[in-house]
Amino acid sequence: MSSKLYVGSLPYSVDDNKLKELFAQFGTVVSAQVIVDRDSNQSKGFGFVEMKTEDEAKEAIKALNGKDMDGRSIMVNEARPKEHAGGGFDRGRRSF
């Protein structure tokens, strides 16, 4: 069963390929995506990685959480499902 990870505090120079390379040393990377701003196409400094197994994901967390990457201490942990509060605005999508 695959396991999805959240990766935060990424240097803005990191793209999908660099993120995949970083995690590939711990197992099979099913997917790696750096989240970018839809208007500027610039990295938002975080992304998601899906590892093939839970054991590979745990090994990656253990090895990479807090690791220095281009002067930034990256944060790696299990991704949590997106929660909706049910009202108000949804991140950046406003309807007037």
Summary of the structure (lengths in Angstrom):
residues: 96
radius of gyration: 14.5
end to end distance: 41.9
largest distance: 47.0
contacts: 249
relative contact order: 0.27
helix: 21%
strand: 34%
